[in-house]
Amino acid sequence: MTINFKSFQDSGLISKVDVLEDRTRLHPHTTDVIIYVGKYYIEMLKDGKFLFRPSGQGQGKRSKFLPIVEQYMYNEIYENGGTN
């Protein structure tokens, strides 16, 4: 299923990390997560930045601007063949 970026972006809901089944892949400074359609999520870090690391390792995409990370995540999922 492919949805447009705006619909994907609008599906995001901020939640506490304890709603995730597997928290082992979270960055140690994650305070909350934004969960999107398809159960993809962006981590909210205590320094005010947002992080998308589907593997739970490496740099991933990090920015203080949420739309930048959302666009990267959308591209990885829907334009580059999917991830998770």
Secondary structure, DSSP 8 states (H G I E B T S, - for coil): ----HHHHHHT-EEEEGGG-S--TTS-TTEEEEEEETTTEEEEEETTS-EEE-TTSSS--EEES-HHHHHHHHHIIIIISS---
